[in-house]
Amino acid sequence: MCTAYGSHPAATCNSDQVHDFIEFSTNEFNESLPCLNALYNGGRSLKEIAALSGFPFSTIRQKLELEGVTFRASKAVSANVLLRQSFKHNSPPPFGFYYLEGRLVKDAKEYPH
């Protein structure tokens, strides 16, 4: 007999189906990767460590958080620097401006003073 949590019956229920659940205990995780700290501090990314270990990215991150590791910035350049680029973009300049030697300059026709 299939039972569901709460007051609603299960929408689809087939008691003939067998499901296998794989559970990892914390001991298995600790034994399989005792050197997470060394890998991360050695310059490996979380994605690389996850690929090496076979454990999910989020599990690696949680484990490192529990060990008190400070994480590196995910991007080498902040978004503010990218937004304030002073060189010419592929898009046309805004109305009343033009590009002169790669710099955005006010158009004298639109701003006579």
C-alpha positions, 0 to 999 in steps of 0.5 A: 500500500502506498502512503504519502506524506500529508493528507493527500494520497500519492498521485502515482503509486506502483508498489512493484517498482523497486528503488535503490537509494545510495547514501554516503555517510560522513565517515566515507566522505572523510576517509575518501578525501582527507586533503580537501584543504590542501587541494583547495589551498594548492590552487585547485578550484572547487569544480576541479576537486569535485571532478577528482573526487566524484562528489558534488560541488555543493558537498565539497563547498560545504565540507570546506566551509565546515573546516573554516576555509576562506574562499577565493573570489570567483572572478579575477576582475570585479564587475565595476571595472568591466562596466567602466571601460574607457575604450570603444565598444561595438555598440553605437555611441549614445545620442549627442556623443561620438568616439574620438580616438577610442574615447567617448566625447560630447558632440559639439553640434548637440552641445554648443556651449 
